Amino acid sequence: METTGQQVVERIDNVDALLEIKNLKKYFPVQTGLFRRKIGYVKAVDDVSFKIGHGETLGLVGETGCGKTTLGRCVVRLYKPLAGQILYQCEDDSGQEAKIDLAELSGRELRPHRRDIQMIFQDPYSSLSPRRTVFDTISEPLRANQLASGRELEDRVIHLMQVVGLETRYLRRYPHAFSGGQRQRIGIARSLATNPKLVVADEPVSALDVSIQAQILNLLGDLQDQFGLSYLFIAHDLSVVKYVSDRVAVMYVGRLVELASTEDLYADPKHPYTEALLSAVPISDPDVVRERIKLEGEIPDPANPPAGCYFHPRCPYAKALCGEEPPSWEEVEPRHFTACHFARELDLRGIG
C-alpha cells in the first residue's frame, strides 16, 4: 500500500519512527605541532535531533561544509559519534519490537544491524573499486554477511541488476566500462543487497548529468515503493530535495535550523537561512523574476563558531539578542520546528 507524506508525518508525531537521532555530536580534533597537540575541535555535527519514519524520505540540505555528510556517516556508523543517541527500531531476540542505541554498540555488536542501514555514496567513480567486477561489487555485502553463496548468490546479484535497470550481460565487466549513471546504479544495487530498511543517500545525483539525475531519482522512488525503504536524502539542490522528500531538515554549521514537511517549509519558511536558500532555487518560467537574497560575510568556522545564533553575523534580521543567546529548538507551528529567536515575528518569503 502506498504511503502518503501526511501518514508519515502522523506516525512521526506518534513516535513510530524507524530511526531517532537525539542530541548527536561529532567533533574532529584540531592538532598542531610535532607532537600533534590538540588546540580545539571542529564541531561538524553539534547537538542534532530528528526522526525518520517507516517509508519516509527526509531531505537534509545546507551549504557545502555544513556537516551533512558527516551526519549521514554517523547514522550508518562509519563515524562513531562523540555524544548523543542513534535509536534504531528493530526486533529483539524474542521477536518483540525494541529500540537499540547504535551509537553505543561496538563493531561486533553492530554487525547484525549494519545490513539494515546502508549508504549510497556521492561519487559513482570513486565509490567502486576498479579491480572488482560488477558481480564482485554487488555480491560483497552478501558474502560479508553470509546471506547467500553459490548459485543463490549469483541469482541474487542478477536479480539486483535487473531491479536497478542494468543488463545482466554486464555482470563480469569492470567499472571503467560504465557511464556515471550506470555506476551509480551499481552502487544502488550494492546498497540493496542486504535488504536494508534505511538508506542514507549522500548527494546521489550531484555528480550526474541533469537527464541522468531524473532517471536515478525516479529509480529511487520506485525502489522505495517496491521495498518499503526509508531514505535520509542528503543534497544541496533544493529542487531535487523538493521532488523526493516528505520532510526537509535545513542544516547550518553543524546544527539544524529548521525542520518541517516539504510543503510547509518551501511555502512558509520560518528561519532566515532557509529563506535565503529558497531564493536561489531556479524558476522554470523565464517571465517570472525573483529577488535573490545574497548573504553577506563568510560561513563561520565550525572550529570557532560565533556566540549566540551561528547565523546572526550573516542574518539580515539579526538583533542584539541573536549575538548573545543561542536560540532554542522549538515547534513554532504544528510539526514545524526551527531555531530562531524571532521566528514567530518574521514574515519570510517562500516558493510555491
Summary of the structure (lengths in Angstrom):
residues: 352
radius of gyration: 21.2
end to end distance: 28.5
largest distance: 68.2
contacts: 1110
relative contact order: 0.14
helix: 33%
strand: 24%
